Amino acid sequence: MEEELCSIYISVILMPKEEEEYFKLLSEYRDVFVWIYKEMLELNTKVAAHNLSIKKGISPKKKPQRRFILG
């Protein structure tokens, strides 16, 4: 059986030791985490799936990313 690769996104503000610990945890318990909705048997896709209600003939517009200055 071929294993499917999944992307993992973690914060860039983590210390290297914390990042290493997260990867270790995710690798150790990879059979516990659900990677796709099909694996979430009891989850209703009407709740979990994102749906955009857009009128026909109108193209969606992406807003620019908002940036916040913390500190």
C-alpha positions in Angstrom: 0.0 0.0 0.0 1.4 3.4 -1.0 1.4 6.1 1.6 0.0 9.5 0.6 2.0 12.5 1.6 0.3 15.2 3.7 1.4 18.8 4.2 2.0 20.0 7.7 2.1 23.7 8.5 3.7 24.9 11.7 4.4 28.4 13.1 7.6 30.1 12.1 8.0 31.5 15.6 8.7 28.1 17.2 12.1 27.5 18.6 14.0 24.7 16.8 13.6 22.4 19.8 9.7 22.9 19.8 9.6 22.3 16.1 11.5 19.1 16.5 9.2 18.0 19.3 6.0 18.6 17.2 7.4 16.6 14.3 8.3 13.8 16.6 4.8 13.8 18.2 3.1 13.9 14.8 5.3 11.1 13.5 4.8 8.9 16.5 1.0 9.3 16.5 0.4 9.6 12.8 -2.2 6.8 12.9 -4.3 8.9 15.4 -4.5 12.1 13.3 -7.0 12.5 10.5 -5.7 14.0 7.3 -8.7 14.1 5.0 -12.5 14.5 5.5 -13.2 11.0 4.2 -11.4 9.6 7.2 -13.7 11.5 9.6 -16.6 9.1 9.4 -19.0 10.8 11.7 -18.4 14.3 10.5 -21.1 15.8 8.3 -19.5 17.3 5.2 -22.3 20.0 5.1 -20.7 21.3 8.3 -17.0 20.8 7.5 -16.9 21.7 3.8 -16.6 25.3 2.7 -19.0 26.5 0.1 -19.1 29.9 -1.5 -22.6 31.1 -2.6 -21.8 33.3 -5.6 -24.2 34.5 -8.2 -23.7 33.1 -11.7 -21.6 35.3 -14.0 -19.8 37.1 -11.1 -16.2 36.1 -10.5 -14.9 36.0 -6.9 -12.4 38.6 -5.7 -9.7 37.9 -3.3 -9.1 40.5 -0.6 -5.5 41.4 0.2 -4.0 39.7 3.2 -4.3 41.8 6.4 -1.1 42.3 8.4 -1.0 43.1 12.1 1.8 44.7 14.0 2.1 42.9 17.4 4.1 44.4 20.2 
